[in-house]
């Protein structure tokens, strides 16, 4: 038993308490290594297990005081292997701050207590300011990605939502894939492409994404808050599991399938 515990600590494996059997290996598949910024398994903590040491943290400052999420059964019914957010005061932060003119991807599992008006993640200058990026369940129960390219005049609001309506209390895999070339992205639900973003205002200003003083790199220097977003209510209610962030890479259908089939 002591040997098994030591192996778990040294190799970075999650071992089931009591039995000594290994139930989880923190090994990134070779096909997902390129562009990987962070992987948060949320197995009892908010550490990055990608090997890049981009660990989660509590933002502090102007952001709400929090002790972070608690932990419960994940989609495989493994105890303590999914983060629970109570919709009131639980969140954590990451320094994942992609540029609007670079490729990036976000993938995660959610189990939403509320099928509508449930923010998943987002970052902004400060509380109440317009969101640089937000991923949420909107008022109609669809996954929505939105971002402001320019803070001061709200120009280049990029907005898109899924064609499918999500159900509450059901594990669902979400992916957002962003193209730096077009400054737009696609939304995937359970491995199916179900929507795309488009510019809603001041399309002529989109060049500000890659030149000039705007768009402040979508508010670089501020945290990406996970479990917290711009719209009211601000806190996510439900569970999250296996959050993956990629910079400089657009995930394809094969990559998304790989992520969905990981234990």
KAFENVEN-V574941 format. One line per field, one symbol per residue. ss: DSSP state (H for helix, E for strand, - for the rest). psi: psi as a letter, one per 40 degrees, with the letter a starting at -180 (. if undefined). burial: # if it has 24 or more other ideal C-beta (glycine too) atoms within 12 Angstrom, else .. A space follows every 10 residues. Layout:
ss=???
psi=???
burial=???
This chain:
ss=-HHHHHHHHH H-EEE----- -EEEE----H HH---EEEEE ---------- ------E--- ---------E EE-------- -EEEEE---- -EEE------ ---EEEEEEE EE-----EEE EEEE------ EEEEEEE--- --EEEEEE-- ------EEEE E--------- EEEEEEEEE- ---EEEEEE- -EEEEE-EE- --HHHHHHH- -----HHHH- ---EEE-E-- ----E-EEEE EEEEEEE--- --HHHHHHHH ---
psi=dddddddddd efihhhhdde hhehhghhid eedhehdihg dfgeifihee eefgiiihda beiihieaia iahaeefhhf eihhheedfh iiiiehgiie fiiiihiiii ghdheifhhd iiiidiheii hdhhhihaee eihhhiihdh ddefifhhhi iidihiiifh hhhihhhhhd defiiihhhf ehheiiiihd ifdeeddede iaeifffffi eiihhhehad ihieiihaii ighhhhhehh iadddddddd ei.
burial=.......#.. ..###..... ..##.#.#.. .#..###### ####.##### ...#.####. ..#..#.### ##.##..#.# #######..# ########## ########## #####.#### #####....# ########.. ########## #...###### ##...#.... ########## ..######## #..####.#. ....##.##. ...######. .######### #.######## #######.## #...##.### .##
